[in-house]
Amino acid sequence: MSATKEKFDAIVVGAGASGNAAAYTMAKAGLKVLQIERGEYPGSKNVQGAILYSDALEKIIPDFREDAPLERHIIEQRIWVMDDDSFIGTHYRSDDYNKPPYNRYTIIRAQFDKWFSSKVREAGALLVCETTVDELLLDKDRVIGVRCDRLGGEVYADVVVLADGVNSTLARKAGFHPELQAKNVALAVKEILFLPEEVIQQRFNIKDEEGVVIELMGKVTEGMVGTGFLYTNKDSLTIGIGCLLSDFKANPNRTSPYALLEKLKVHPSIAPLIEGGEMKEYAAHLIPEGGYNAVPKIYGNGWIIVGDSGGFVNAVHREGSNLAMTSGRLAGETIVALKQGNKAPTEANLKLYKTKMDESFVMKDLKKYKAMPDVLHTTPQFFTTYPELINRAAKTMFTVDGVDKKTKEREILGSFKGARRLTGLVSDAFKFWRAFR
């Protein structure tokens, strides 16, 4: 069937989490959907491991657990604040997370995206891969289709869903949002290290299909705004680190992303966990982390923006796939509702999408943490001074050396005052409170 011989109800550009969610929702409701993907197949550009949040996918495919390529369900969350050779952290492990239906899973995106795409096609959408959308077709101020490097050039639809990733050239070309600012995007690098399944289970104190997630912060990013992570897959580990692109650009002579990852891998707390791992895959990608204030306009005459293209990532809690799938689903439901009500996808009618998003956890969470990006930009000590002070304080208190605890407490307090002074401590505490209130 030639995509150029007919007009579609909707065209979805991109076959990642948000694009698949939108395409599936519309195709399942009987709409004629064309999905266009640049890669050889959906997921071919994603080699990294990731976290899948069940709730978001259950609302789209309730029985996804029956055949989705899932790695491990997460039973334990660790958060480590690191200095150069130690960490202080917190763990939360619950047997409630070991009872189905499981709340979170680790996944390999290349496998998962391919599976999700198969569901989209089963629902009736037409998928075309290895095709680049060069620009949107406009009739005055209304989007009426796309121009591709294949498919005969021009393809028409009532509405176009932009799910083409963080650096959405289509939206920028059409003037829907400005150039991406370096301070609003992180550059992350990841590796997948293969290890025998039994070794992973021994090292992380887990069994069968149980999994552990470790979020890493502190001096591992060398003063730049960013975090690291370590995820357990079935027979591999995903390890990565990312920092704001603006910090990399402002310090061109500072460590490169790859060097940061290599340094993380030899940290005394990380090296024993990944020892013997065979590196099979490596990837670098951009992540939108500007938060609420960086979200562009997400709808207009004949178009909707979803997923990373809209900046829908909660960097504080490291949530992305659930925001992506939720935005894709809500976009699809909006378009289905208009189609069923015989309403045109005009800007006024597509405002329903924004209403749905504002009522969802996506925008509520982003709004809650809207001050966080500015706070982190102006307090580099959260990534240098404080991790060192906190780890030093822990060492002081846990070392038994004949010094009384009162003296140790005075020593710790003195180290904090010496590093930041009382006014600095109060100011930093206020900023931290403002970011999380």
Residue pairs with C-beta under 8 A, 6 or more apart in sequence:
1 126
2 151
2 152
3 34
3 126
3 128
3 151
3 152
3 155
4 151
4 152
4 153
4 154
4 155
6 32
7 145
7 156
7 157
7 158
8 32
8 33
8 34
8 155
8 156
8 157
8 158
9 26
9 31
9 32
9 33
9 157
9 158
9 159
9 335
9 339
10 22
10 23
10 26
10 31
10 32
10 33
10 34
10 157
10 158
10 159
10 160
10 161
10 335
11 33
11 34
11 35
11 36
11 145
11 146
11 155
11 157
11 159
11 160
11 161
12 19
12 22
12 23
12 26
12 33
12 34
12 35
12 36
12 125
12 160
12 161
12 163
13 19
13 36
13 133
13 146
13 160
13 161
13 162
13 163
13 164
13 170
14 35
14 36
14 37
14 162
14 163
14 164
14 165
14 307
14 309
15 23
15 35
15 37
15 39
15 42
15 43
15 113
15 117
15 120
15 127
15 129
15 163
16 42
16 46
16 113
16 163
16 165
16 307
16 308
16 324
17 113
17 116
17 307
17 321
17 324
17 325
17 328
18 163
18 306
18 307
18 308
18 309
18 312
18 324
18 325
18 327
18 328
18 331
19 35
19 37
19 161
19 163
19 164
19 306
19 307
19 328
20 35
20 42
20 113
20 116
20 117
20 119
20 120
20 325
20 328
21 60
21 306
21 324
21 325
21 326
21 327
21 328
21 329
21 332
22 161
22 163
22 304
22 306
22 328
22 329
22 331
22 332
22 335
23 33
23 35
23 120
23 123
23 125
23 161
23 328
23 332
24 60
24 61
24 116
24 119
24 120
24 123
24 125
24 332
25 60
25 328
25 329
25 331
25 332
25 333
25 336
26 33
26 125
26 332
26 335
26 336
27 33
27 120
27 123
27 124
27 125
28 123
28 124
29 332
29 336
29 339
29 340
30 124
31 335
31 336
31 339
33 124
33 125
33 126
34 125
34 126
34 128
34 155
34 157
35 120
35 125
35 126
35 127
35 128
36 128
36 131
36 133
36 146
36 148
36 151
37 117
37 127
37 128
37 129
37 130
37 131
38 45
38 129
38 130
38 131
38 132
39 45
39 129
39 130
40 129
40 130
41 114
41 117
41 129
42 113
42 114
42 116
42 117
42 127
42 129
43 109
43 110
43 111
43 112
43 113
43 114
43 117
44 110
46 109
46 110
46 113
46 283
47 109
47 110
47 190
47 192
47 281
47 282
47 283
48 108
48 109
48 190
48 192
48 238
48 240
48 281
48 283
48 285
49 71
49 106
49 107
49 108
49 109
49 190
49 192
49 231
49 233
49 236
49 238
50 106
50 107
50 108
50 109
50 112
50 231
50 238
50 320
50 321
51 74
51 104
51 105
51 106
51 107
51 213
51 231
51 318
51 319
51 321
52 70
52 104
52 105
52 106
52 107
52 112
52 321
53 103
53 104
53 319
53 321
53 322
54 101
54 102
54 103
54 104
54 105
55 103
55 322
56 321
56 322
56 323
56 325
56 326
56 329
57 64
57 68
57 325
58 64
58 101
59 326
59 329
60 325
60 329
61 68
61 119
65 100
65 101
65 102
67 115
68 107
68 112
68 115
68 116
69 107
69 108
69 111
69 112
69 115
70 105
70 106
70 107
71 105
71 106
71 107
71 108
71 209
71 211
71 232
71 233
71 234
72 105
72 106
72 206
72 209
72 210
72 211
72 232
72 233
72 234
73 97
73 98
73 102
73 103
73 104
73 105
73 209
73 210
73 211
74 97
74 102
74 103
74 104
74 105
74 106
74 211
74 212
74 213
75 93
75 94
75 95
75 97
75 98
75 206
75 210
75 211
75 212
76 91
76 92
76 93
76 97
76 204
76 206
76 210
76 211
76 212
76 213
77 91
77 92
77 93
77 212
77 213
77 215
78 89
78 90
78 91
78 92
78 212
78 213
78 214
78 215
79 89
79 90
79 91
79 214
79 215
79 217
80 87
80 88
80 89
80 214
80 215
80 216
80 217
80 218
80 269
81 87
81 88
81 89
81 217
81 218
81 386
81 387
81 390
81 391
82 216
82 217
82 218
82 219
82 220
82 267
82 269
82 387
82 391
83 218
83 219
83 387
83 388
83 391
83 392
84 219
84 267
84 388
85 267
85 268
86 268
86 269
86 391
86 394
86 395
87 216
87 218
87 269
87 391
88 390
88 391
88 394
97 103
97 104
98 210
104 213
105 211
106 211
106 213
106 231
106 232
106 233
106 238
108 192
108 233
108 236
117 127
120 127
121 127
128 150
128 151
130 150
131 148
131 149
131 150
131 151
132 148
132 149
132 150
133 146
133 147
133 148
133 164
133 170
134 146
134 147
134 148
134 149
135 146
135 147
135 170
135 173
135 174
136 143
136 145
136 146
136 147
136 160
136 170
136 173
136 174
136 303
137 143
137 144
137 145
137 146
137 147
137 154
137 156
138 144
138 174
141 300
141 301
142 301
142 302
142 346
143 159
143 160
143 174
143 300
143 301
143 302
143 303
144 156
144 157
144 302
145 154
145 155
145 156
145 157
145 160
146 154
146 155
146 157
146 160
146 170
147 153
147 154
147 155
148 154
148 155
158 302
158 339
158 344
158 345
159 302
159 303
159 304
159 335
159 345
159 350
160 302
160 303
160 304
161 303
161 304
161 305
161 306
161 328
161 331
161 332
161 335
162 168
162 170
162 171
162 176
162 303
162 304
162 305
162 306
162 309
163 306
163 307
163 309
163 328
164 170
164 309
165 286
165 307
165 308
165 309
166 180
166 185
166 286
166 287
166 288
166 308
166 309
166 311
167 180
167 185
167 286
168 177
168 305
168 309
171 177
171 296
171 305
171 309
172 178
172 179
172 180
174 303
176 296
176 297
176 300
176 303
176 305
177 296
177 297
177 305
178 296
181 246
181 290
181 294
182 244
182 245
182 246
182 249
183 244
183 245
183 246
183 290
183 373
183 377
184 288
184 289
184 290
184 291
184 294
184 311
184 373
185 244
185 245
185 286
185 287
185 288
185 289
185 290
186 225
186 226
186 242
186 243
186 244
186 245
186 286
186 287
186 289
186 315
187 242
187 243
187 244
187 245
187 248
187 257
187 284
187 285
187 286
187 287
188 240
188 241
188 242
188 257
188 284
188 285
188 286
188 287
189 240
189 241
189 242
189 257
189 258
189 260
189 261
189 282
189 283
189 284
190 238
190 239
190 240
190 261
190 282
190 283
190 284
190 285
191 238
191 239
191 240
191 261
191 279
191 281
191 282
192 233
192 236
192 237
192 238
192 279
192 280
192 281
192 282
193 236
193 237
193 238
193 239
193 274
193 277
193 278
193 279
193 280
194 235
194 236
194 277
194 278
194 279
194 280
195 235
195 236
195 237
195 274
195 276
195 277
195 278
196 235
197 234
197 235
199 276
200 206
200 232
200 233
200 235
200 236
200 237
201 207
201 208
201 210
203 272
203 273
204 211
204 212
204 232
204 273
205 212
206 212
206 232
209 234
211 231
211 232
211 233
212 231
212 232
213 229
213 230
213 231
213 232
214 229
214 230
214 231
215 227
215 228
215 229
215 318
216 227
216 228
216 229
216 230
216 241
216 264
216 270
217 227
217 228
217 383
217 387
218 383
218 387
219 383
219 384
219 387
219 388
220 228
220 241
220 260
220 263
220 264
220 267
221 227
221 228
221 241
221 243
221 260
221 383
222 254
222 255
222 260
222 383
223 380
223 383
223 384
224 243
224 244
224 247
224 248
224 251
224 254
224 380
224 383
225 243
225 244
225 247
225 376
225 377
225 380
225 383
226 241
226 242
226 243
226 244
226 247
226 383
227 241
227 242
227 318
228 239
228 240
228 241
228 242
228 264
229 238
229 239
229 240
229 241
229 318
230 237
230 238
230 239
230 270
230 273
230 274
231 237
231 238
231 239
236 277
236 280
237 273
237 274
237 277
239 261
239 264
239 265
239 270
239 274
240 261
241 257
241 260
241 261
241 264
242 257
242 287
243 257
243 260
244 289
244 377
245 286
247 254
248 254
248 256
248 257
255 263
257 284
264 270
265 271
265 274
287 308
287 313
287 315
287 320
288 294
288 308
288 311
288 312
288 313
289 313
289 315
289 373
290 311
290 373
291 311
291 315
291 366
291 369
291 370
291 372
291 373
292 363
292 366
292 367
292 369
292 370
293 370
293 373
294 311
294 373
295 310
295 311
295 312
295 363
295 366
296 305
296 310
296 311
297 305
298 304
298 305
298 306
298 310
298 353
298 354
298 357
299 305
299 347
299 350
299 351
299 353
299 354
300 347
300 350
301 345
301 346
301 347
301 350
302 345
302 346
303 350
304 331
304 334
304 335
304 350
304 353
306 312
306 324
306 327
306 328
306 331
307 323
307 324
307 327
307 328
308 320
308 324
310 327
312 320
312 323
312 324
312 326
312 327
312 362
312 366
313 319
313 320
313 323
314 320
314 323
314 365
314 366
314 369
315 369
315 372
315 373
316 369
316 372
317 365
319 365
323 362
326 360
326 361
326 362
327 357
327 362
330 353
330 356
330 357
330 360
331 353
333 356
334 350
334 352
334 353
334 356
335 345
337 352
338 344
338 345
338 349
338 350
338 352
343 349
357 363
358 364
369 435
369 436
371 434
371 435
372 435
372 436
375 431
375 432
375 434
375 435
376 382
376 435
378 431
379 428
379 431
381 420
381 424
381 428
382 428
382 432
385 419
385 420
386 428
389 415
389 416
389 419
392 412
392 415
393 412
393 415
393 416
396 408
396 411
396 412
397 405
397 408
397 412
416 425
417 425
420 428
